[in-house]
Each structure stands twice: as C-alpha cells, then as structure tokens.
Amino acid sequence: YTFEFHTATALPVYMQQTSQPAATVAAVKTTGNTWQTFKKPGTMQGKTQKPKAPPKPQQLHYCDVCKISCAGPQTYREHLEGQKHKKKEAAAKAGPTPSRHGASLRCELCDVTCTGADAYAAHIRGAKHQKVVKLHQKLGKPIPSTDPVVVGGTTKTSTTTAGATVGAKTTTSGAAATTGTLTAADGKKDDLKDDLLDLKEKDVEPVGQEYIEEIKNEEGKVISFNCKLCECRFNDPNAKEMHMKGRRHRLQYKKKVNPELVVEVKPSLRQRKVQEEKLRRQQPGLHQLREEMWRRREEERLLEEEERWYWEERRRYEEECEYLDWCRRYPRGPPGPPPMMPPGMPRPPFMPGMPPMMPMRRPDSSDDRHVLAKHAEIYPKEEELGAIQKIVSNTEKALKMVSDYLAEVDAPKEQQVKPKAKKEKEDDSKGEDDKKDGEKKEDGPPRMLKGVMRVGILAKGLLLRGDTNVQLVVLCGDKPTRTLLDRVADNLPKQLAVVAMEDKYDIQRVVEEAALVVQNIGEQRISVNVTLTSPIMREQLLHDGDSQVIAAKDPPDVLDKQKCLDALAALRHAKWFQARANGLQSCVMVIRILRDLCQRVPTWGPLNSWAMELMCEKVIASAGQHLSPGDALRRVFEALASGLLLPGSPGLLDPCEKDPIDAASPLSAQEREDITASAQHALRLIAFRQIHKVLGMDPIPPPKFQRGGRFTRKRRRDNSTGEGNDSEGGDGKKDKKEDGEDSKMDMDKETK
Amino acid sequence: MVMTRGRGRGMRGGMMRPMGPGPHFGPKMKQFVPRLPFDMVLCESAFPRVKPAPDESAFTQALLKRNADLSPTPAEQAAVLNLVTKIQAVMDNLIVDPGNFDACVSSQIEEVRQVGSYKKGTMMTGHNVADIVVILKTLPTKEAVEALGKKVCDDLRSQEPQEVLVLTMLPNDRGFEISNSEATVRVLVTTIHQNLRKLDPELHLDQKILQSHLAAIRHSRWFEENAHHSTIKVLIRLLRDLRGRFEGFEPLSPWMLDLLAHYAILNNPSRQALPINSAFRRCLQLLAAGLFLPGSAGISDPCEGGNIRVHTAMTLEQQDLVCLTAQTLLRVLSHGGYKQILGLEGNSSIASEMSVWDGVVVSALEKAYEKPPERPPQDDDTDNMDADDDPMETTDN
C-alpha cells in the first residue's frame, strides 16, 4: 500500500543520509515487516486498529490517521466524527498534496511536510513530534527513521519506500540521492533543479545576527527575540536560527544592510509561468515580456517607496508631536493612573516587555524637558516638510520618466549589441533575483538610469527647520558621463513640466559635482541635488586587481570619480541609518540636536555629519539600556569628554567601507582637541543643570501645576516646609528635585 | 495618599542617597536611577579599533618608574614595621592583662587593628606613618585617650630604655601619635558600636571621627579581600601622588582613590586586571566622563549599606573641580604629556593653564558650577533650578 500510495501520487521518496541514533535504526530494522502495516491503515482501518492496539492494561484509543491517542472510547468516537479527522482522512486518501514550493521534507511519522531542513529539524525537536514518538513507543508501533523524506514537485519517478531506504541507508547519501533524482527526472530537469535550489536555500549562512535583539525578562533570562530588520518577534532560539536563514529575513537584510547579499530566488507564480513559457517556446519574444515585467516592477517599487517614505515621515512627525504634546500637557505624568504612553499611541503589540518608541517609562527629568523643547524648536514645520516632499517626489517622478525616455531612445540601437546573451542565460537558471540592483542578470538592454534614491538628511529624517538642500542619487547602469548628465539635464525640464504643471523649476548642471540641481522657483527656495553614480564605480575599486584594465576602457567624459563614490557611500549611509539608528530610542532625536549644535557652534562645525551619526548610534546603543533623550544626550557628551575623538582612542570604524577607515578622519588634531574640550565643559554644564546653555536656549522653569488639580494645594504647603531639607550634600541634581519630581513619585506609587 | 506623599517628602529631604545603582532595581525604584557614564572599557565591542593601539611601552615604563620612586625604601619599611610591632605588642598586653591598665585609667581595649595605607601596602616614601585603630569597650573620654597614650608610651620606654629620648607621644582629636626618629604610628581611637549613641560631645571624642575610624577597619578588611592585586596598589600610589601634585584632585579622599583604582582595574568585561597604563588612563577617562558628577551612579561604597555613592561626600563645587582637572589632564595625556602628568617633568600648571603639545593647543577648562543666587550659604549645593521655585513658593503662601 505504501508503495502505491506514493506511486499513485507520483511522489519520489528519497532518504537523506543523516546521523541517526542507533536505537532507532534497530527498532526500525526489527520491525521491518510491520513498517508496511504501519503505513497501511490509512483511512478506514482506524477502528479495526483499536482492539489490536492495547497490549498493555491501559486501553489506548489510537487514531492512526491523525496519529493521536484519545482519552476514552467516547472521545475517540467523537474524534472520528470530527472535522479534523475527516479532513485528514480525505487528505490521506488523496495522498499528500504537492507542496507549493515544489520540494520539501516530510516527516513520515507525523505526516507533516516541512519546507526546509531547518523547519524539519525544528519539527523533529518539537513537542508534537516527540509526543507521537512516545505514543508509538507505548503502542509498540514502529518508528520510522527521523531522516526526512524529500518530496519533489511533480516529477514521476520510481519510488522507494522509506523502509527500504532505511535498509539501504548506509549506501545512500544526500549527494547520491540528488544525482539519482536528476537522472530519474529527465523530463523535468529544470524544474527539479529549481526544487533542489529551494532546499539548498536552507543551507545558507545565517545573516544579520546583530539585528536580532534578545529580550530579557527581569532576571536577565532571554525570553524572546526581536528581529529589528523584519520587525518580528519569536521565542524559540531555533526559530531564531531559521529566521536568520529565511528568505524574508535575507531580503530585508539585503534591502537594509548589505545590498550585495545574494538571496536565492523563489520564483513567484508569475515568474514560474514565465519560465515555463520560456521552456515551452524558447522564443526570443520572451525577453520583451520580461522587459515589460521589470518595468512594471520598478514602477511599483518607486511608488511603494514613495508612499513608505511619506508615511514614515508622517508617522515620525505625529509620534513626536504627540509625545511633545503629551509632555506639555502632563508635565509630571497624566493625572490618575498614568498611561505609559500618550493616548492614541498604541503600544507596539509585539513587544509587551519593552518600552515603546518614545521614552514613556520614567517621567522626564529637567534635561529631558529641555531636550524635547529644543527638539520641537528645531524640527521642521509641517509646511516645510510638505514643500520638500513635493519637490522631491516631483523630481523623482520626472527622473523616472527621463529614464523611460532614455531607454526608449536607446532601445533599437542597444538591441543589436547583445554579445552577453549567452552568459545571461546561465544566470537565468539561478533565477532572476532582485532586478533592482542585480542588473547584470537583466536580459534586455540595460537602462541607463536604473533608479533614484534618497540619501543624506532626507533619507535619514534629519531635516531641521530651515534646511533647504536635499540629496537624491541616481544609479546608472554604466559609469555616468558628462554626456549622460547633459541628456538628463536636457530632458528633465520637459518631464518636470509634465509631472508638475503648475510649478516652475530651475535646473542647473554642476558637472564637477557629477550632479544637477533642481530648484523650485518661489518664495521658499528648495534645492534638490541629484548626483549621478553607478555601482560599477565601486566594483572596480573593490576588485582593484584588474582596475587598470577597466580604467582604460572608461569613457573619456566620465564624471568625477570621487563624487560618484561619495554618492554611493551616501547611499550606504542611508541604509545603515535606517537599519541601526532609526529604531534606537532617543538616537535620532539626539542626532538632530547635535546637527543643530554643529551648525550653531563653530567649534563643532568640523565634525562631519556621518561621523557624528555613527558616534551617536554607537554611544547610545552601547548603553545597553533604553535612554531618555536627556540621558542619551548626556551620554554622548560623556563619550566625547572621555576622549572618544582624541588621539589613541579606537576611532569610529566606518561600517560602510570595506577597509578600516575612521569616519572622523577628516578632523585635525586641534579640531578633535577643541571638540573634546567643548564636550567636557558641556557635560559639566549638563550635570550642574545648565543644559540650556549647551542647547542654546532659555532655561525652562520647572513645571508648575496650576491645572494639575489634586495635589496642588498640599504640594505647596509641603514644599514650603520641606525646602530647608534641600541642602542635602552634593547628591546630584536629581536629588534636589524641583517641584515636579515629588508628584511624579506619587504617580509612581499610585500605579503600584 | 497621605502616606505616599509623606514618603515623597522624605525623599526630598535627602533620602535619595540610598537609591544607588543597585544591580537589580525593580520597577519600584524607577524614580531616580543614576546611570553610569560612558566607559570605553565596558563597551569596547561597540568600538572596534580602526588602527592598532599605539605603542605605550614608554608610558608604562614611566608609570612603573614613578611607582618605584614613590614606594618606601626598605629602611623605611623596616622602621615602621618595627614601631608598629612594638606598639601592637604593648596593646595586646593591655588586652590580655587589663587589670593593671584598668586601675590607672579606667578604660578597656576591645580590639586593636592595623588599617590604612600601611595595612594595604600602599604607603608612599617620605610619609612613614602607619595607622592603628583601637576600639575601646568604654567611652572614649579625652582624658582616657591621653592616659592610654601615656601608658603605651611608658610601656614602650620600659621595654627599650635606650629609646626613651627619641620616643614622643602627641595626643590629638583622633587619638594620639607615637613617633620615633624614623617612623610614626597614628593610634586612632574609637569605641564599640553600642557606645556611639551615648557620646557626649563635651566629654568624648567627636562621633564623626569615631565612626570614620570604624569605617577604616571595614575599608581595610574590604581591601584585603578584594583589592590585593598588586596593579591596584601601584595605581593607588600613582593616584595619591597625582592628588598631591594637582590641586584639583584635593577633594578626592584616599578611600575614593582606593575604590577608583579597584574599579578601573577590575571592573571590565573580562574581569582580568587591566594593565597599569590602561588603568591609569581609564581613571582619568572615568573622572572626565563624569563618574563623580551629579546624576552619575559613581561608585557605591561597598562598606556602607544602602548604596551610598562615594563621590557625594564632595560638595558640588568640588565635584566640578575634580572633573575638570581630570578632563584637562586627559587631553594632555592623549597628546603625549604623560611625563608632566606623572611629575617626571614640568609642573602642575598644565592643569590650570594653556599648554602646547606637538602644535596642538590644549586649553584649561572653566568651572561649570554656579552657586545659586539668593540662597543661604549652607545651601550651596542646591542649584538655580530650585531658586526658580522660590517665587512660586513665596507668592502662594
């Protein structure tokens, strides 16, 4: 029956050689005969099995289809009539359904299909599997090997039963099975190759461990994990491993951290169809289809990106506004049992034990209030954000149209030049992954302009009030040349006119910057710097072995190399920022405050923004705890005061460069010295409650609680008597609380 | 409600102190959680080195040489050991056979303990003074203390008649000092805990002093158990020397220096003692980062209950001064001025005046602390934020 079972559904069964406990092997061997009967009672025999089952005094009601035991005859009968059982029964009759992914691993014992080796391993370790094993042991039933059964997609081959393979297990290895598959599945070789790729995907190196945060409980025991890249949470350490190898995670990693990461492609339904079609027809017309498809995808991506940015910005703004508002309204925490968060800001559901995005835990100190007030002062107004958003999105749309236009103009000419077609075909089998930046695998003539990205303060959300200069980067298929810049600059005004009819824009080319500048004509002038660059500029740098050969082939009017490289670096910085700084509590706020400081105080001017951002992130993240805005700012000054920038310190290793480079290397020794001295003074000012001097603002008087209500009267009386006690030795600023802190303490008590 | 508010007021009156950086503060202690300042050693992993660390062997050699210069000579050690042994013997006799002593001065010795730098092995040359704490069972009246001094001195003289002329005994408000030509032993008198409450300032030694003598015993015991590592002793000697030469470090007490040295050497992720050059620099880095500033968790006193942060014994003005001195010296050190810092060259003006190192101008820092205006003098450690409260207080009442 087992045999037919598999052949009928046309499923090849392969055993993969893995290490196996000897005991299990022995069990399987001795019960070799019953193996068949075990598999056999597929459907209706559940009941007949029952009398046979109890060799022990305790009667067991075992359902062989569902692999469960029931507590008594009553429940057993109920189970048999139940939906679940019926479903399983039907499924068993029909035979295992081919899984969506084409290839998968099956646990024979539990009749569970897993998508990969890790999932399979997790299943084997899992409680459910163990329960079934125990039950089977109890029943004296045979336990099949824990080796997985590879279930192929639709290939017809002669199958072997699991039992048979176990017998021959020493001779079959994973590799042997693979080759066997390949020879057997002659007709659908490609499909199978795909399937195996799918399986192999699970053997990939886990990536991005550093983004998986361990969430500890009060005792410091790790209770769960939070993947900052995918924003998901899980409790099982095994799940963590699997997650890091998973496709979704890898895609996020590729998107947010390392664009060079190769992610195996799981062909989507459409792609599969396309591929099938290709196999069927092998016609040149296909490539047009793919061109079309890519274009559509690119469009979708741009659209999605824009939307994402917009919502991101909105969310950030609203969150902060709400927070500030909340602080203003309830300077000592809201009355009554204080909600940990301002109303209307739902706590992220996936982190119950963690503080929310904004520091809500502790009522803010005087430092926090100053930092928040300063931040509100420097944060751009909504009109400003809107104006910038408008010109940026118009420019992006126009650039997209320029790209279309150029592709159209170049198309016929390019089609003749296709010497690489063969090589590309090879790549195809691996799947057409990431059209976005893996352009080499692209079939059709490469577009000149591949895409436009936001970088700098725009991408990082560091815009301050009065900022009118933002950066875009256009990725080109080939090294950008003066000619290309001219073509873009010539066409852009027309496209801009299409995109935004009512607005007037002024476009200037700045050849020495490898850029053009789009400026709006109006009262509030905003300029968008569009730099042309290409990943090829850096690839050449990375494999410097044959750089001379390639350099020789450079077009004569290639744009300034350093500017192009800077633009690529800016792109990496933006990605880094989104992955590392954005999620870190207080970090972005502190970076904005420091950006303002660098603009305001000449001593701090030389500190470049990338070094400053990197430093803030490292310093705040290394605290190992969540910091309120005031504490985070103080910690940054502490780090500088302790000589972070001075000679002899480890330096700020740039994570976005291949070679070890100090991000602060442009600073001269004197500048480092001066910034350190300034930070040292600032730190003491903060410690002695003069943070307003550091921030360049007026001191904020401690909150007074006219509106607060219920403590107000008594509070004052208390203070008038308690004031004398205030002289307590140098116990620090917090000890000598202003009015607010007493009542906060009361609030705290109330919540308990 | 009343209860909770009452509590709040209590905190205001200075009960904040016990809220140190306890390692496991629960949610109940959320109110004021002092934070440790940035410490490069503790977050080294976040700052991978761009370049290999500079060679510091010359600096290390200078530190070791300075330590050798500061350590007492064998002759000094022998002299102080000699005197301590004799006095200890006399005291032990008085414990075993109090009758005689009791008869003349009516006070009894509970215990005699060696404390301080002599006990810890951190003595410095030219300062040949050992400390001994004597715990009396009886109340330490000034007369009794003086009588005890006389008695000890007499016993010593009778043991070694040839030293009669050189041996001196000087009573003071801590106890008395016995000196010969080469060494001095300070005998610090205190009494058992139960007696501390019965003291009368008119008759007895000052209570604060007596308590500090009891604390000295705890300190030396803690030191013996936790800080016997020789690098710590070397670092303590170097820090004491620094304190002696730079006025800004004056407010740091020997106990603070002991704890700072111990912290700098052993409080690191590997729990292995740091080499002396790193530890010395780390001391300056920690002080510069505000370890001993308001709002910092600082170092909590291991010998006192309730997490008292040691630096709170300094006034705010002193905390500012210590911090700014360390900040300036740290910058001098990082520009290569270790010889001046160790006192091998130059003078202490580097801490307070501008200096030039290899073309880099290192300027001294100014005080940040401001005395709050219109406040009675005893409130010098409150600040102007509180002063802002005043109008409200006065107008509303």
Interface residues (C-beta under 8 A of the other chain):
Chain A: E218 R361 R362 S366 K618 V619 A621 S622 A623 G624 L627 D631 R634 R635 E638 A639 A641 S642 G643 L644 L646 P647 G648 S649 P650 G651 L652 L653 P660 I661 D662 A669 Q670 E673 T676 A677 Q680 H681 L683 R684 L685 I686 A687 F688 R689 Q690 P699 P701 P702 K704 F711 K714 R716 R717 D718 N719 S720 G722 E723 N725 D726 S727 E728 G729 G730 D731 G732 K733 K734 D735 K736 K737 E738 D739 E741 D742 S743 K744 M745 D746 D748 K749 E750 K752
Chain B: M1 T4 R5 R7 G8 R9 M11 R12 G13 G14 M16 R17 H24 G26 P27 K28 K30 Q31 F32 V33 P34 R35 P37 F38 D39 M40 L42 C43 E44 S45 A46 F47 P48 R49 V50 K51 A53 P54 Q285 L286 A288 A289 G290 L293 P294 G295 S296 R309 H311 T312 A313 M314 T315 L316 Q318 Q319 D320 C323 L324 Q327 L330 R331 S334 H335 D358 G359 V360 V361 V362 S363 L365 E366 K367 A368 Y369 E370 Q378 D379 D381 T382 D383 N384 M385 D386 D388 D389 M392 E393 D396 N397
